[in-house]
Amino acid sequence: MKNKNCFLHILIFCTLLSATESDTASDFEPEYITADSLFALTKNDTEFVLIDARSAKEYEKTHIKGALNIPHTEVNSSKRMPPDKDTLIVFYCNGPG
């Protein structure tokens, strides 16, 4: 795949999923990581779920191997989200806009 200055915005959302009932999504502060940091996670055997939050059409065109496609508009209602609240989840997309 030819790189056309494509930037991936990567977030770690494990804190949101492990929030207690008294916490709200507004209390959540995502952690942004670089593509290099994501690569390091794969090399040090860290267990995580990788979610491509782009549209199904974009996912079909190209995606990171092993990523699940759950478009950002479906994240809150998707039954494919990991049920374990301690699971490290990494989202990526094309960025805002």
CYANA upper distance limits for C-alpha pairs under 8 A (distance plus 0.5 A):
  6 CYS  CA     94 ASN  CA      8.26
  7 PHE  CA     94 ASN  CA      7.03
  7 PHE  CA     95 GLY  CA      8.08
  8 LEU  CA     35 ALA  CA      7.69
  8 LEU  CA     92 TYR  CA      6.50
  8 LEU  CA     93 CYS  CA      6.25
  8 LEU  CA     94 ASN  CA      6.04
  8 LEU  CA     95 GLY  CA      7.25
  9 HIS  CA     32 TYR  CA      7.95
  9 HIS  CA     33 ILE  CA      8.35
  9 HIS  CA     34 THR  CA      8.24
  9 HIS  CA     91 PHE  CA      8.37
  9 HIS  CA     92 TYR  CA      5.79
  9 HIS  CA     93 CYS  CA      6.08
  9 HIS  CA     94 ASN  CA      6.84
  9 HIS  CA     95 GLY  CA      5.99
 10 ILE  CA     32 TYR  CA      6.25
 10 ILE  CA     33 ILE  CA      6.14
 10 ILE  CA     34 THR  CA      7.19
 10 ILE  CA     35 ALA  CA      7.86
 10 ILE  CA     90 VAL  CA      7.04
 10 ILE  CA     91 PHE  CA      6.00
 10 ILE  CA     92 TYR  CA      5.01
 10 ILE  CA     93 CYS  CA      7.58
 11 LEU  CA     30 PRO  CA      6.64
 11 LEU  CA     31 GLU  CA      6.07
 11 LEU  CA     32 TYR  CA      5.20
 11 LEU  CA     33 ILE  CA      6.71
 11 LEU  CA     90 VAL  CA      5.99
 11 LEU  CA     91 PHE  CA      5.74
 11 LEU  CA     92 TYR  CA      7.10
 12 ILE  CA     30 PRO  CA      6.53
 12 ILE  CA     31 GLU  CA      5.83
 12 ILE  CA     32 TYR  CA      7.05
 12 ILE  CA     33 ILE  CA      7.96
 12 ILE  CA     88 LEU  CA      7.51
 12 ILE  CA     89 ILE  CA      6.22
 12 ILE  CA     90 VAL  CA      5.16
 12 ILE  CA     91 PHE  CA      7.08
 13 PHE  CA     17 LEU  CA      7.26
 13 PHE  CA     30 PRO  CA      6.43
 13 PHE  CA     31 GLU  CA      7.82
 13 PHE  CA     88 LEU  CA      7.39
 13 PHE  CA     89 ILE  CA      5.90
 13 PHE  CA     90 VAL  CA      6.81
 13 PHE  CA     91 PHE  CA      7.95
 14 CYS  CA     18 SER  CA      6.83
 14 CYS  CA     85 LYS  CA      7.95
 14 CYS  CA     86 ASP  CA      7.14
 14 CYS  CA     87 THR  CA      6.71
 14 CYS  CA     88 LEU  CA      5.21
 14 CYS  CA     89 ILE  CA      6.01
 14 CYS  CA     90 VAL  CA      8.48
 15 THR  CA     19 ALA  CA      6.73
 15 THR  CA     28 PHE  CA      7.42
 15 THR  CA     29 GLU  CA      8.43
 15 THR  CA     30 PRO  CA      8.05
 16 LEU  CA     25 ALA  CA      7.26
 16 LEU  CA     28 PHE  CA      6.32
 16 LEU  CA     30 PRO  CA      8.42
 17 LEU  CA     85 LYS  CA      5.45
 17 LEU  CA     86 ASP  CA      7.52
 17 LEU  CA     87 THR  CA      8.30
 18 SER  CA     85 LYS  CA      5.30
 18 SER  CA     86 ASP  CA      6.33
 19 ALA  CA     23 ASP  CA      6.20
 19 ALA  CA     24 THR  CA      7.98
 23 ASP  CA     27 ASP  CA      6.91
 24 THR  CA     28 PHE  CA      7.66
 33 ILE  CA     37 SER  CA      6.45
 33 ILE  CA     38 LEU  CA      7.51
 34 THR  CA     38 LEU  CA      6.94
 35 ALA  CA     39 PHE  CA      6.70
 36 ASP  CA     40 ALA  CA      6.72
 37 SER  CA     41 LEU  CA      6.86
 38 LEU  CA     42 THR  CA      7.16
 39 PHE  CA     43 LYS  CA      6.99
 40 ALA  CA     44 ASN  CA      6.73
 41 LEU  CA     45 ASP  CA      6.99
 41 LEU  CA     46 THR  CA      5.89
 42 THR  CA     46 THR  CA      6.88
 47 GLU  CA     87 THR  CA      8.40
 47 GLU  CA     88 LEU  CA      7.55
 48 PHE  CA     87 THR  CA      6.91
 48 PHE  CA     88 LEU  CA      5.23
 48 PHE  CA     89 ILE  CA      6.06
 48 PHE  CA     90 VAL  CA      7.50
 49 VAL  CA     67 ALA  CA      7.96
 49 VAL  CA     68 LEU  CA      8.46
 49 VAL  CA     82 PRO  CA      8.32
 49 VAL  CA     87 THR  CA      7.90
 49 VAL  CA     88 LEU  CA      6.87
 49 VAL  CA     89 ILE  CA      5.34
 49 VAL  CA     90 VAL  CA      6.64
 50 LEU  CA     66 GLY  CA      7.62
 50 LEU  CA     67 ALA  CA      5.35
 50 LEU  CA     68 LEU  CA      6.84
 50 LEU  CA     89 ILE  CA      6.57
 50 LEU  CA     90 VAL  CA      5.39
 50 LEU  CA     91 PHE  CA      6.48
 50 LEU  CA     92 TYR  CA      8.29
 51 ILE  CA     67 ALA  CA      5.71
 51 ILE  CA     68 LEU  CA      5.31
 51 ILE  CA     69 ASN  CA      6.32
 51 ILE  CA     70 ILE  CA      6.88
 51 ILE  CA     89 ILE  CA      7.79
 51 ILE  CA     90 VAL  CA      6.59
 51 ILE  CA     91 PHE  CA      5.21
 51 ILE  CA     92 TYR  CA      6.88
 52 ASP  CA     59 TYR  CA      7.63
 52 ASP  CA     63 HIS  CA      7.76
 52 ASP  CA     64 ILE  CA      8.41
 52 ASP  CA     67 ALA  CA      6.44
 52 ASP  CA     68 LEU  CA      6.39
 52 ASP  CA     69 ASN  CA      5.33
 52 ASP  CA     70 ILE  CA      6.67
 52 ASP  CA     71 PRO  CA      7.48
 52 ASP  CA     91 PHE  CA      6.39
 52 ASP  CA     92 TYR  CA      5.68
 52 ASP  CA     93 CYS  CA      6.61
 53 ALA  CA     69 ASN  CA      6.69
 53 ALA  CA     70 ILE  CA      5.76
 53 ALA  CA     71 PRO  CA      4.70
 53 ALA  CA     72 HIS  CA      5.28
 53 ALA  CA     75 VAL  CA      8.45
 53 ALA  CA     91 PHE  CA      6.81
 53 ALA  CA     92 TYR  CA      6.37
 53 ALA  CA     93 CYS  CA      5.81
 54 ARG  CA     58 GLU  CA      6.68
 54 ARG  CA     59 TYR  CA      6.96
 54 ARG  CA     69 ASN  CA      7.72
 54 ARG  CA     70 ILE  CA      7.79
 54 ARG  CA     71 PRO  CA      5.46
 54 ARG  CA     72 HIS  CA      7.02
 54 ARG  CA     92 TYR  CA      8.25
 54 ARG  CA     93 CYS  CA      5.89
 54 ARG  CA     94 ASN  CA      7.58
 55 SER  CA     59 TYR  CA      6.74
 55 SER  CA     69 ASN  CA      8.26
 55 SER  CA     70 ILE  CA      8.32
 55 SER  CA     71 PRO  CA      5.71
 55 SER  CA     72 HIS  CA      8.40
 56 ALA  CA     60 GLU  CA      6.58
 56 ALA  CA     69 ASN  CA      7.22
 56 ALA  CA     70 ILE  CA      8.44
 56 ALA  CA     71 PRO  CA      7.47
 57 LYS  CA     61 LYS  CA      6.90
 58 GLU  CA     62 THR  CA      6.99
 58 GLU  CA     63 HIS  CA      8.37
 59 TYR  CA     63 HIS  CA      5.86
 59 TYR  CA     69 ASN  CA      7.09
 63 HIS  CA     67 ALA  CA      7.50
 70 ILE  CA     74 GLU  CA      6.76
 70 ILE  CA     75 VAL  CA      6.59
 70 ILE  CA     78 SER  CA      7.80
 70 ILE  CA     80 ARG  CA      8.28
 71 PRO  CA     75 VAL  CA      6.98
 74 GLU  CA     78 SER  CA      6.13
 75 VAL  CA     81 MET  CA      7.88
 82 PRO  CA     87 THR  CA      7.46
